[in-house]
Amino acid sequence: MQRLFVLVVLAGCPAPARYVVADVTAARAPVPNALVAAACGAHRHAAQRTDEEGRARLRVAEGGDCSLLVAKPGFPTVETGPVSVCPSGACAPTRIDLTSRPAPIAREDAPPGPRPLEVAR
């Protein structure tokens, strides 16, 4: 009977908590109230808003590598990953800058596009 009780108690224990911490900035300034969502493997987690310092701390379930999706009106939506996951909320944050964009394609490197229309005279 004791063994059955121990087995039932252990089976009901939740998985240990894991956290993802994100610092969201724009041109090195914190971005408050940005929406940060995490996906770990097949698990999608509830999104959280960043605080006044641009930081969000999300509790995530087991599920492999995690990625983050960050959105805020007036800024491009950014997805990044894999990100660091730690057993406490005091881990090093993933830094996400909403103003960094890939460099534009130089004109000579641009893929061929449609030709300009020619007007017959």
Protein Blocks (a to p, Z undefined) as FASTA:
>chain_A
ZZmmmmmmmmmpccddddddddddeehiacehiacdddehjbccddddddfkopacdddd
eeijaddddddehiacdddddddddfbfkbccddddfkbccddddfklpccddddddddZ
Z
